[in-house]
Structure formats: C-alpha cells, structure tokens
Amino acid sequence: MSSVAAPSPPAAAARPAAGERGTTTVADRVIVAVAARAATEVPGVGAAGWRVLGRTVDTARTDRVPWVVATIAGDTVALRMRLSVLYPTPVRAATERVRRHVAERVSTLTGKTVGVVDITVVSLPMPAAPRRVVR
C-alpha cells in the first residue's frame, strides 16, 4: 500500500516581508460606491430626487443610491452626501446613524479611515400610502 504526501506549504522565509510584497490600491469610485450603498442600509434613508435649478423634479426612489463625493488624502477619506430621510424619521438621529454606519463600512471594506461625513438632507418624502381598492 502506498500513500501520497501532500505538498508542504512554502516556508515563511521563502515569502518576502509584508512591506516588500506590494500595495493594494482602492479606486476612488469604489469608496464612493461603498459609502452610497452603506447609506441605503440605514432604515428610513434613501436617494435624493433629481433636481433641476434647485427644485426637485421627481421623488426619492429606493432603487437609487444617495449622491456621494469622496475626497481622499492618503488613508483618510472625507465624504459629502446628499440623501433623503423618510418622513417622520427624526433627521438628526438618521444622519448620525448614517455617519456611523458609513464610516464603519468604508473602513472595514476599504481599509481607509473616514474623517468627515458631511450630509445634506434634500427631501423628506412621505411614505407611500397603500393603494386603495374600491369594491
């Protein structure tokens, strides 16, 4: 009876040191996408409606993500967001939840530190009323 030995893992000395192996670069648009998606994970928060000349031309929709711009300096990120908060959700509480959640998700998924999350709430849409059916 013969046995097959599994190949041994490479020795630790054969691998280059962590500082010599290279770096991982996260594109700016990835940070923006992570932040926008994380904001929609907070209950009562959605995308801002389209605006023309300062006026909202459609209502906030749940199938879109909030508008986000990231300014990146080394490992620190500053975010600006425009979003809507579903009425009657308290705006201050909702924006604080968004700040905490977005900072945590961006840090976890990209390895960047979020310094500032500047949020502009552009609308307070009413929840959709159930459709009435006349019988």
C-alpha positions in Angstrom: 0.0 0.0 0.0 1.4 3.4 -0.9 0.5 6.8 0.4 0.7 10.2 -1.3 2.1 13.1 0.8 0.5 16.5 0.4 2.9 19.2 -0.7 4.3 21.2 2.2 3.4 24.9 2.3 6.3 27.3 1.4 8.5 28.2 4.3 7.9 31.6 5.9 11.5 32.5 4.9 10.7 32.0 1.2 8.0 34.7 1.2 9.0 38.3 1.0 8.3 40.6 4.0 5.0 42.3 4.1 6.5 45.7 3.2 8.1 44.2 0.1 5.1 42.4 -1.4 3.4 45.5 -2.8 0.3 47.5 -2.0 -3.4 47.3 -2.6 -4.9 50.4 -4.2 -8.6 51.1 -3.8 -10.1 53.3 -6.5 -11.9 56.5 -5.6 -15.1 55.3 -7.3 -15.0 52.1 -5.1 -15.0 54.2 -1.9 -17.9 56.3 -3.3 -19.9 53.1 -4.2 -19.3 51.6 -0.8 -20.4 54.8 1.0 -23.5 55.2 -1.1 -24.6 51.6 -0.6 -23.9 51.7 3.1 -26.1 54.8 3.5 -29.0 52.9 2.0 -28.6 50.2 4.6 -29.8 52.6 7.2 -33.6 52.4 7.7 -35.5 55.5 6.6 -32.7 56.8 4.3 -32.8 56.9 0.5 -31.6 58.6 -2.6 -32.2 62.2 -3.2 -34.6 63.0 -6.0 -33.3 64.6 -9.2 -33.0 68.3 -9.0 -33.2 71.0 -11.8 -32.4 74.6 -10.9 -32.7 73.8 -7.2 -36.1 72.2 -7.5 -36.8 68.5 -7.0 -38.3 67.1 -10.2 -39.0 63.6 -9.0 -39.4 61.9 -5.6 -36.8 60.0 -3.8 -36.6 56.4 -5.0 -35.4 53.4 -3.2 -33.8 51.8 -6.3 -31.1 54.6 -6.5 -28.3 55.3 -4.0 -27.5 58.7 -2.5 -25.2 61.1 -4.2 -21.7 60.9 -2.8 -18.4 62.7 -3.4 -15.2 61.5 -1.8 -12.0 63.5 -1.1 -9.1 61.2 -0.4 -5.8 62.2 1.2 -3.6 59.1 1.8 -5.6 56.8 4.1 -8.1 59.4 5.2 -11.4 60.0 3.4 -13.8 62.9 3.6 -17.3 62.3 2.2 -20.1 64.6 1.1 -23.6 63.1 0.7 -27.0 64.2 -0.5 -29.9 62.0 0.6 -33.5 61.9 1.7 -34.9 60.9 5.0 -38.3 59.3 5.1 -40.9 61.4 7.0 -41.4 61.3 10.1 -38.0 59.8 10.8 -36.0 62.2 13.1 -33.4 63.8 10.7 -30.7 64.3 13.4 -30.9 60.6 14.5 -31.0 59.3 10.9 -28.0 61.4 9.8 -26.0 60.2 12.9 -26.8 56.6 12.1 -25.7 57.2 8.5 -22.4 58.8 9.6 -21.6 55.9 12.0 -22.6 53.2 9.6 -20.9 54.6 6.5 -17.7 55.3 8.4 -17.7 51.7 9.7 -18.4 50.1 6.3 -15.9 52.2 4.4 -13.2 51.4 7.0 -14.0 47.7 7.0 -14.2 47.2 3.3 -11.5 49.6 2.0 -9.1 50.0 4.9 -9.4 53.8 4.8 -10.2 56.0 7.8 -13.3 58.2 7.4 -12.6 61.6 8.9 -15.7 63.6 8.0 -19.1 62.7 6.6 -20.9 65.9 5.5 -24.6 65.1 4.9 -27.2 67.3 3.2 -30.8 66.2 3.5 -32.6 67.4 0.4 -36.0 66.0 1.0 -38.4 64.4 3.5 -40.6 62.2 1.3 -43.8 60.8 2.8 -44.1 57.0 2.9 -46.1 55.6 0.1 -49.7 55.2 1.1 -51.2 51.8 0.4 -53.3 51.7 -2.7 -57.0 51.9 -2.1 -59.1 49.4 -3.8 -62.8 50.2 -4.4 -65.0 47.1 -4.4 
